[in-house]
Amino acid sequence: MKILFRSNESALSAGSLQGTNENKPRWNGKFKHEILRKCFLSLQPDLTDDDEIIIVNDRTTDETLKWFKDVAKCNIYVKDVPPIDVCPPYAKHPFPNLHPVNINCCLPMMEFLLEICKENPEEIIYVCEDDYLHIPGALSAMKNTMSRFDGFYIPYDYPDRYTIDTSRNCELVYLPAGHYRTVPSSTLTMATFGKTFMRFQMELLRAGVFADDTWTWKAFKLAGSLCPIPGHATHLQEGLTSLGRNWEQVWNAIPG
């Protein structure tokens, strides 16, 4: 498994709308700098020597990059990607009046993801954003399930699937790692094989420009998707935590 851990210490507030990037708590009184580190630590127990972490560095301090390397339980290296607001040709969004979430736009990251996928078509590639907390065993369950499934694996069970998802329809299956449901869409935190990501390379490149997750509706319909219930991970943002788990308890059980 290759984990692309996107680290961004400049996106301090949830959503990071242009001009509203305030340093304020994101979840349960916790700030971005502590969430980023705790989420990275939550990945470590399941890692083996066969795994690799690639820190996709989008504005991370040298101190934090060194800390990643000190605590990682597998091979790790850093890939710097230019943020949209400082590096040509990404310095200006092509449609600034239509799209305010500039800080999350990252075409270079998507280009790097596709490069990794092209080189590793049979490898599980897990794109993990830096504010997703995992339970112990989350990665082991992911690997187990992906040994019999080549679609998209979504480790968190977003609450809006039970509210704004008006159809409420899903398929439910039971696998060795537990119960799973299909989902219609997700954020970028997801895993699949390199060859499956490559099927949707043009959609991924467009998503890099627009910070747009709508490509997942097409991809999940064509390739399939599975999400554990209750979720094995959660987005640490108020109102968006996966249902059915005490995430404060999971947080407190992780040393560091």
N, C-alpha and C positions, 0 to 999 in steps of 0.2 A: 504494500500500500504506500502511495505517495500522498502526503497531506500538504496541500497548499494553504498555509495559514496566513491569511491577509491581515497584516498588522498596520493600524493607522492610529497614531496617538493624537492626531490633530482634530479628529472628529469627536469632539467632547460631548456634544449633546445628541440625544436621540434624533435620527432623521437628518441632522446636519444641513438644514436648509440654508441656502446662501444668506449670510448676514445674521443668522440666529445661532451661531455655534458657541453657545455659552457653556462654561464649565459648571455643570450642575448634575445632581444625582440622576442616574439613568434607571436604576431599579433598587428598591428597598434601601434607599439611602446610600447606595454604592456608586462611586464615580468611575469614569472610564478607565483610569490608570490601574485601579485595583481589579476591575472586571476583566480587563485584558489579561492580566497575569493569572488570575484564578482560572479563567477559561483555558489558558494554555496548560496549566497544571492538571486540569481535569482530563486531558488527553493522555497523560504520561503512563498511567498504570497498565494500559493495554498494549503498549508499543513493544515490538520485538526488534531484533537485529536486522530483520528483513524489511523493516519499514524505514521511511525517510520523511523528514519534515523539511519543507522549503518555506522559509519565511518570505512572503511576498511583501517587501518593505515599502510601504507607502507612507512616508513621514513618521518614522519611528526613531526614538533617540538611541544613541550609541550605548547608553547604559542598559536600556531594555534589550537591545540586540545581544549584548554580552550575556545578560541574564538568561535569555532563551537558550543560548548555547550551554550555559552552566547547568541548567536543570533538565535539558532534553535527555530522554532515555533511548534515543536512537540517533542515527546519523542526521545531521542538520546542516543546512547552508542557507545563505541569504541571497535573495534575488531582488535587487532594487528596481522599482518601476517608477517612472516619472509621474507625479501628480498632474492632473489636468491644468492646474492654474499656474504652473511654473515652467513647463517644458514644451517648447514648440515641437510638433504642430498641434499640441493639445492645449495651448495656452488660452484658447477662447472656444467656448462651446458653440457649435454651429447654429443652435437655436436657443439663445439665452432667454428670450422672452417667453418661450414655451416650456422651458424646463429648469426649475429653480434648484434642483438637488445636484448642484455641480460637484460637490466634494466627493460624492460617491461614484462619479463617472470615471471609468478606468479602462479605456481601450487597451493600453499596454498590458494590463493584467490579463485580459482575455486573449491577447496575442500570445502571451507567455503560456497560459493554460493550454492553448491549442498546440503550441510547440511541444510541451510535455506529453500531451495526449498522442500526438503523431509519433513520438519516439517510443511510447509505451502503450501500444494499443490493447494489450492483454492485462494491463495492470489496473488495479483499483485506484482511481484518482479521487481524493476527497478534498473538495474546496471548502474550507472552514473559515468563516468570518470570525473576527476576534472577540465577539461578545456572545458566543454560544457556549453554555456550560453543559458538560456531559456527565452522566452517571458512570460509576465503575462498570466495566463490561460493555460499554456502548460500542467501542470499536471492534471488540471480539464478536458481538452480535452482528455488526455490519459485515464483517468478513465472512461469517458463517452464512448469512443470508445471500450475499453476493456470490457464493459458491454455487448457487442454484438459480440465480436470477441475474440478468444482464441489463435491466432497466435502471431507472434512477432511484437511489436510496436516500430518503429524507429523514434524518434522525429526530426531528422535533415535530410535535403535533400542535400546530398553531390553533389557538382558540377560535379564530375567525372561520374555521371550517365548520363550526357548529352554530354560526350566527349569520355572517354575510354570504356564505356559500349556500344560496337558497335551495339548490337541488338536494343537498344533504345525502346524495347517493354515493355509495362506495362499495367496493368489493372487500370482503373480510376473509383473511386466510390465517391459518395457524401453521407456523414453521418451528423448527427446533429452538429458535431464539425467542419465540413467543407469538403473540397476535400482531398482525399487520393489516393496515387498511390502505387502499389506493387513495391518492390525493390528486386534485386537478392542477395544482401549481405550487410554487414555493419561492423562497428567496434563493440566493446563490449558494447557501450552505447545503451542499448535496454531494453524493458520491455516485460514481458509475465507472465503467471501464473507459479507457482512453478512446477506444474505437466508437463507443456510444456517444461521447462528447463530440467526436469528429463528424458524426452524422448531422450535427446542428451547428457547424462552424460559422455559417453566415449569420445565423440568429444570435450566436454568442458575441460576434463582433458588433452587431447593432446594439446589443444589450450593453456593451462596454461604453458606447457613446452616450446612451440615454439613461443609464442606470435603471434599466427596465427589466422587470421579471416576467413580462407577459409571454416571452418566448417559451416559458416552461409549459404553458397550456398546450401548445402544439407538440412539444417534445414528449411530455408525459403521456399524451394520447397515443402517440406513435410508438414509443419505446416502452411504456409502462412505468409505474412508480409504486413504491411501497414506503410506508411510514409505520414505525412501531407504535402501539398503543398500550399503556401510556408512553409518551415520548421518551427517548433515551437522551435527549438534549433539549435545551430551551434557549430561546432568545432572551437575554437579560435586559428587557425593556418593559417598563410598566404597561400592564394590560396585554402583553404578548407572550407571557410564559406558558409553556406546555401544560396542559391540564393533567390532574391526577397524581401529581407528585409534590412533595414538600421541598421546594428548591432551596429554601433557606437552610434546611437540614443537609442537603447535598453540598451546598456551599461550605457550611461549617465543618463538614467531615474531611474537607481537602486541606491538608497541612500547607502552611505557607501564606 
